[in-house]
Amino acid sequence: MPDLKTNLAGIKSPNPFWLASAPPTNSGYQVMKAFDAGWGGAVWKTLGIPVVNVSSRYGGVNYKDKRLVGLNNIELITDRPLKDNLIEIEEVKKHFPDHAVVASLMVQSKAEWHQIVKDVENAGCDGIELNFGCPHGMCERGMGSAVSQNPDVLETLTNWVMEVAKVPVIVKLSPNITDIRVPARAAKAGNADAISLINTVQSLVGVDIDNFVPYPTVDGKSTNGGYCGPAIKPIGLNMVKECAQDELVNLPISGIGGIENWRDAVEYILLGSTNVQVCTAVMHYGFGIIREMISGLEQYMADKNFNRVQEMVGLALPNVSNWENLNLSYKVIAEIKDEKCIGCDLCYVACDNGAHQAIGLNKETRIPYIIEENCVGCNLCSLVCPVEQCITMKQIDTGKAEVTWRERTDKDDIPKTFNDELAGGIGHFVPKPGDAFKK
C-alpha cells in the first residue's frame, strides 16, 4: 500500500489529514477520539486569554437538498483555562506519541507570546500555529485577521515567536485580504517554518426578514462571522496556488478550506499543500469520515502509482497559467445525448437567457439540440443539466487561430490616461512592462 506519512516542516504524522483549530479540537477527549478514528494530526483550538463566548454561534447556508454547504460562526478562541488545555495536550501526547499535536496560539504582547510558546512546548506539542486569521471578535482587538492585514506586524509577531520556539512554527493566514502573497511573504520574512491557509471568510450568511436581524442571532443582534465549509473550497484552492507558485514565499503549506473527502484533499495537495486540515465536515458528519478519506487516498495513489504523498505535492501547478498564455486555438462545443435527455429544458433556458443562444428546441419532442455555429464552448449547459453525462463538451478543429488579445507595441496609438483607455476599450491591449495609467 502507498505510504501516507507526511512531514510538514518537521512535524510528522501518520497521514496528511489533520483536524483544524476549531470546535472539534476543543478538548483532549475530542482529539483522542479523533486519533482513535484515524486522524493523523490535530491543531488545538486556539489558546490565549480565555474569552466568554456567545450563544447562539452558528449560521448555515443550505442549497436544494438542505445539505450544509456553508457554515458561519461567531465563536472566538478557547473559553477554557490554559492550564486545563496544557494538561490535556500532555495527556494526548502520552497516548498518541506518533500523531501530530499542534498548538494554535493568539496573544498580544511579546512577553505573552514568549510565555505561551514555552508553556505549550513544555506540554509536549509537536508544533505551533499562529492564528493570524480569525475574522471576527479578535480582529477588533488587534489580533486575528488584523495581523494578516498588516505585514509589518505579522513579521514582527512571527519573529517574537521564533526567538524562543524550539518546535516548528506555522503561520495561519486570513483570506480577507487583496493579495494572499503579501502576508505569506511576511511570514517568510519572520522566519516561519510553514504557512497554513485559509482561515474563515468574513461574512453574513443571511437575514431574518421578519425580525430584521442577521443570523446567528444573539438577543436581537448579530455580527459578521467566519464563513467555512464546501462553499469556500475554490477560494482556498486559489490562495494555496498563489502561495505555492510565489518564489518569495517558498514555504511548506498546510491547506485548509472546504475539504470534505479524499478528492478535495488530493486537489489541495496537487496545488502545493503538504497536508490538509479539516473542520466543518467533521462538525457536520463526525470524526468517522476519516475512514473513507484514508481508503480513498490510498486507492487513488495506488491507481496513479504514487508511493508517497510528497510525490503528489504541486503536480498541478505547471498547468495553472496566466489567462493570456492559454491556447486561443483550442475549441470545444456542447454535445447532447438524446437518449439521456429528460426534457427539462434547463440547458435551453440557460443558454438562451444567459449565454450565446446556441441551443434550439425541437418543437415536437421538446428535446434540445446544439446550434454549432453559435456555440462557444462555455460549459454552462453541461453545468445546469441535472442528468450526469447528458451534455458533454467535444473538441473540434476550427482550422484557424482565434485572436482576441495582443500585446501593445510602440506603433499603437492608444490613449495615455486610465479613463481614456476605458473609453477606448481597455482589454484589447496588454500593457508593456513599465506602462502606468493615471486614475
C-alpha positions in Angstrom: 0.0 0.0 0.0 1.1 3.6 -0.5 2.9 5.4 2.4 0.6 8.1 3.7 3.0 9.6 6.2 3.7 13.3 5.9 6.3 15.7 7.2 5.3 19.4 7.3 8.4 21.4 8.1 9.5 18.8 10.6 6.0 18.0 12.0 5.4 14.3 11.2 2.1 12.5 11.1 0.9 9.1 10.0 -1.3 10.6 7.3 -1.9 14.0 5.8 -5.4 14.5 7.4 -5.3 16.9 10.4 -8.2 18.5 12.3 -8.1 22.3 12.0 -8.1 24.5 15.0 -11.8 24.8 15.8 -14.6 23.3 18.0 -13.6 19.7 17.1 -10.2 20.2 18.8 -11.6 22.0 21.9 -10.6 19.2 24.4 -8.4 16.2 24.9 -11.4 14.0 24.8 -12.2 15.1 21.2 -8.6 14.9 20.0 -8.1 11.4 21.3 -11.4 10.3 19.9 -10.3 11.6 16.5 -6.9 9.9 16.7 -8.6 6.7 17.6 -10.8 7.1 14.5 -7.7 7.5 12.3 -6.9 11.3 12.0 -3.2 11.9 11.6 -2.9 15.2 13.5 -4.8 18.0 15.2 -4.4 21.7 15.7 -5.7 22.5 19.1 -8.5 25.1 19.4 -6.7 28.5 19.7 -5.2 29.1 23.2 -4.8 32.6 24.7 -6.5 34.6 27.3 -9.8 32.7 27.7 -12.9 34.5 26.4 -16.6 34.4 27.1 -18.3 33.1 24.0 -21.8 34.0 22.8 -25.0 31.9 22.3 -26.0 31.2 19.6 -22.9 30.9 17.5 -23.5 29.3 14.0 -25.5 30.2 10.9 -25.8 28.0 7.9 -26.2 28.2 4.1 -28.2 25.3 2.6 -28.9 24.5 -1.1 -31.6 22.4 -2.7 -31.3 19.2 -0.7 -30.6 21.1 2.5 -27.0 20.0 2.7 -24.9 22.4 4.7 -22.7 24.0 2.0 -21.6 26.9 4.2 -21.2 27.5 7.9 -20.9 30.9 9.5 -19.5 31.0 13.1 -19.1 33.9 15.5 -17.3 31.8 18.1 -13.9 33.1 19.3 -10.9 31.3 20.8 -10.9 28.9 23.8 -13.2 29.7 26.7 -11.3 27.0 28.8 -8.4 27.8 31.2 -5.0 27.5 29.7 -3.9 25.1 32.5 -6.6 22.6 31.6 -5.7 22.7 27.9 -2.0 22.2 28.7 -2.7 19.2 30.9 -4.8 17.6 28.1 -2.2 18.3 25.5 0.3 16.4 27.6 -2.2 13.5 28.1 -2.9 13.3 24.4 0.8 13.0 23.5 1.3 10.4 26.1 -1.3 8.1 24.5 -0.6 9.1 20.9 3.1 9.9 20.6 3.2 9.4 16.8 0.4 11.7 16.0 0.9 15.4 15.4 -0.4 17.8 18.1 -0.1 21.4 17.1 -1.0 24.3 19.5 -2.8 27.2 17.9 -1.9 30.4 19.7 -3.2 34.0 19.9 -1.9 36.6 22.4 -0.7 40.2 22.1 2.5 41.3 23.9 6.0 40.0 23.3 6.1 38.7 26.9 2.8 36.8 26.4 4.0 35.2 23.2 7.2 34.1 24.8 5.5 32.6 27.8 2.7 30.7 26.0 5.2 29.3 23.5 7.2 27.8 26.4 4.0 26.6 28.0 2.8 24.6 25.1 6.3 23.2 24.3 6.6 22.0 27.9 3.2 20.3 27.4 4.7 18.3 24.5 3.2 19.8 21.4 4.9 19.0 18.1 4.4 22.4 16.5 2.8 25.8 16.9 0.3 27.5 14.7 0.0 31.3 15.0 -3.7 32.3 14.5 -3.4 35.4 12.3 -6.7 34.7 10.5 -9.7 34.9 12.8 -12.1 37.5 11.0 -14.4 38.4 13.9 -14.2 39.4 17.5 -10.5 39.1 17.9 -9.5 41.2 15.0 -11.4 44.1 16.6 -8.8 43.7 19.4 -5.9 43.9 17.1 -5.4 40.2 16.8 -6.5 37.5 14.3 -7.0 38.8 10.7 -5.9 42.2 11.7 -2.4 40.8 11.8 -2.6 39.2 8.3 -3.8 42.6 7.0 -0.6 44.3 8.3 2.5 42.5 7.0 4.9 44.5 9.2 3.0 43.4 12.4 2.8 39.8 11.1 6.6 39.8 10.5 7.2 41.3 13.9 5.0 38.9 15.9 6.4 35.9 14.0 9.9 37.0 14.8 8.9 37.2 18.5 7.8 33.6 18.4 10.8 32.4 16.5 13.1 33.9 19.2 12.0 31.2 21.7 10.3 28.5 19.7 12.0 25.1 19.7 9.4 23.3 17.6 8.3 24.2 14.0 6.1 27.3 13.7 3.2 27.6 11.2 1.6 31.0 10.4 -2.1 30.7 9.6 -3.3 33.3 7.1 -6.5 35.2 6.6 -8.2 35.2 3.2 -9.8 38.6 4.0 -7.1 40.4 2.0 -6.4 41.6 -1.5 -3.3 39.6 -2.2 -2.6 36.5 0.0 1.0 36.5 -1.1 1.7 39.7 1.0 1.2 38.1 4.4 2.7 34.9 3.2 5.9 36.8 2.3 5.8 38.5 5.7 5.7 35.1 7.4 8.7 34.1 5.4 10.5 37.3 6.4 9.6 36.5 10.0 11.4 33.1 9.7 8.3 31.0 10.0 8.7 27.3 9.1 5.4 26.9 7.2 2.1 28.6 6.5 -1.5 27.3 6.7 -4.4 28.7 4.7 -7.1 29.7 4.5 -8.8 30.7 7.7 -12.5 31.6 7.5 -14.0 34.2 5.2 -15.7 37.3 6.8 -19.4 37.0 6.1 -23.0 37.4 6.9 -24.9 34.3 5.8 -28.5 35.7 5.9 -31.0 37.9 7.5 -34.2 37.1 9.4 -36.6 39.1 7.2 -39.3 39.1 9.8 -37.2 40.5 12.7 -34.6 42.3 10.6 -31.6 40.6 12.3 -28.8 38.7 10.5 -28.1 35.1 11.5 -27.0 33.8 14.0 -29.0 36.0 16.4 -27.8 36.9 19.9 -30.6 38.6 21.9 -31.8 40.5 18.9 -28.4 41.5 17.5 -25.8 39.8 15.3 -22.3 40.4 13.9 -20.2 39.3 10.9 -18.7 35.9 11.3 -16.3 33.5 9.7 -17.6 31.5 6.7 -16.3 27.9 6.2 -17.4 24.7 4.6 -17.6 23.4 1.0 -18.5 26.8 -0.4 -15.1 28.3 0.4 -13.0 25.5 -1.2 -12.5 27.4 -4.5 -11.1 30.4 -2.6 -8.8 28.1 -0.6 -7.5 26.3 -3.7 -6.7 29.5 -5.5 -4.9 31.1 -2.5 -2.9 27.9 -1.9 -1.9 28.0 -5.5 -0.9 31.7 -5.3 1.5 31.0 -2.3 2.8 27.8 -3.8 3.8 29.5 -7.1 5.4 32.5 -5.4 9.2 32.2 -5.3 9.3 34.8 -2.5 7.1 32.6 -0.2 8.7 29.2 -0.7 7.3 27.6 2.5 5.6 24.3 3.1 1.8 24.7 3.1 -1.0 23.1 5.1 -4.1 23.5 3.0 -7.5 24.4 4.6 -10.9 25.3 3.3 -14.0 23.2 2.4 -12.3 19.8 2.5 -14.9 17.0 2.9 -13.4 13.9 1.2 -10.3 12.4 -0.2 -10.8 14.1 -3.6 -10.8 17.5 -2.0 -7.6 16.7 -0.2 -5.9 15.5 -3.4 -6.8 18.7 -5.1 -5.1 20.8 -2.4 -2.1 18.6 -2.5 -1.8 18.8 -6.2 -1.8 22.6 -5.9 1.0 22.6 -3.4 -0.2 21.6 0.1 1.9 19.1 2.0 -1.1 18.1 4.2 -4.6 19.3 4.8 -6.8 20.4 7.7 -10.5 19.7 8.1 -13.1 21.3 10.4 -16.7 21.9 9.0 -17.0 18.4 7.5 -16.3 16.9 11.0 -18.8 19.2 12.6 -21.3 18.0 10.0 -20.6 14.3 9.7 -18.3 13.4 12.6 -14.8 12.0 13.0 -15.8 8.8 11.2 -15.4 10.4 7.7 -11.6 9.8 8.1 -12.1 6.1 7.1 -13.3 7.0 3.6 -10.7 9.7 3.3 -7.8 7.4 4.1 -9.1 4.5 1.9 -9.9 6.8 -1.0 -6.5 8.4 -0.9 -4.7 5.0 -0.7 -6.7 3.8 -3.7 -6.0 6.9 -5.7 -2.3 6.7 -5.0 -2.2 3.1 -5.9 -4.1 3.7 -9.2 -1.7 6.5 -10.1 1.4 4.7 -9.0 2.3 7.2 -6.2 4.3 5.6 -3.4 4.4 8.7 -1.1 2.2 11.7 -0.6 5.1 14.0 -1.2 5.3 12.8 -4.8 1.9 14.4 -5.5 2.7 17.8 -4.0 2.3 20.6 -6.6 1.9 18.5 -9.7 -0.9 20.7 -11.0 1.0 23.9 -10.6 2.7 23.9 -14.0 -0.8 23.7 -15.6 -2.0 26.9 -13.9 -1.1 29.8 -16.2 -2.0 33.4 -16.8 -5.0 33.9 -19.0 -3.1 35.4 -21.9 -1.0 32.2 -22.1 -4.0 30.0 -22.8 -4.4 28.4 -26.2 -6.9 30.5 -28.1 -7.0 28.0 -31.0 -8.5 25.3 -28.7 -12.2 24.9 -29.3 -14.9 22.8 -27.8 -18.7 22.7 -28.4 -21.5 21.1 -26.5 -23.0 17.7 -27.5 -26.3 16.4 -26.2 -27.1 12.7 -25.8 -30.8 12.5 -26.8 -31.3 9.2 -25.0 -30.3 10.7 -21.7 -32.3 13.9 -22.0 -35.4 14.2 -19.7 -36.8 17.3 -21.5 -36.4 19.7 -18.5 -35.1 22.4 -21.0 -32.8 23.9 -18.3 -29.9 24.0 -20.8 -32.1 25.8 -23.4 -33.2 28.5 -20.9 -29.7 29.0 -19.5 -28.1 29.3 -23.0 -30.9 31.5 -24.4 -31.1 33.9 -21.5 -27.6 33.8 -20.1 -25.2 32.7 -22.8 -25.0 32.6 -26.6 -28.3 31.3 -27.9 -26.6 28.2 -29.1 -29.4 25.7 -28.2 -32.6 25.2 -30.0 -35.7 23.1 -29.1 -37.4 20.5 -31.3 -41.0 21.8 -31.4 -42.4 18.3 -31.4 -40.3 16.4 -28.9 -39.0 19.4 -26.8 -35.6 17.8 -27.0 -32.8 20.4 -27.2 -30.2 20.5 -29.9 -26.9 22.4 -30.4 -26.6 25.2 -32.9 -22.9 24.6 -33.6 -22.1 27.9 -35.3 -23.3 29.8 -32.2 -21.7 27.6 -29.6 -18.5 29.0 -27.9 -18.0 26.0 -25.6 -18.7 27.9 -22.4 -19.9 24.8 -20.5 -22.9 26.5 -19.0 -25.4 23.9 -20.4 -23.4 21.0 -19.0 -23.3 22.6 -15.6 -27.0 23.2 -15.3 -28.1 19.9 -16.7 -29.4 17.6 -13.9 -28.5 14.4 -15.8 -25.0 13.0 -15.5 -23.1 12.9 -18.8 -26.2 14.0 -20.8 -24.3 17.1 -22.1 -20.6 16.8 -22.7 -18.1 19.0 -24.4 -16.2 17.8 -27.5 -13.2 19.3 -29.1 -13.3 20.4 -32.7 -10.7 21.8 -35.1 -11.6 25.2 -36.4 -8.6 25.4 -38.7 -7.7 28.9 -37.5 -6.2 30.7 -34.6 -8.5 33.0 -32.6 -7.0 36.4 -31.7 -8.8 38.4 -29.0 -5.9 39.9 -27.2 -2.5 41.1 -28.3 0.4 42.9 -26.7 0.8 46.6 -27.2 3.5 47.8 -29.5 5.2 51.3 -29.7 3.3 51.8 -33.0 -0.1 51.6 -31.3 -1.8 55.0 -31.0 -3.7 54.5 -27.7 -4.8 56.9 -25.0 -2.4 57.6 -22.1 -4.8 58.0 -19.3 -6.7 55.3 -17.5 -10.1 56.9 -18.2 -9.4 57.4 -21.8 -8.2 53.8 -22.0 -11.5 52.7 -20.7 -13.4 54.8 -23.2 -11.3 53.4 -26.0 -12.0 49.8 -24.9 -9.4 48.6 -22.4 -8.8 44.9 -22.8 -7.7 45.0 -26.4 -4.1 45.5 -25.4 -1.7 44.1 -22.8 0.3 47.0 -21.4 4.0 46.6 -21.7 6.2 46.4 -18.6 6.7 49.9 -17.3 3.4 51.2 -18.6 1.4 53.1 -16.0 -2.1 54.6 -16.3 -3.2 57.7 -14.3 -6.5 57.5 -12.5 
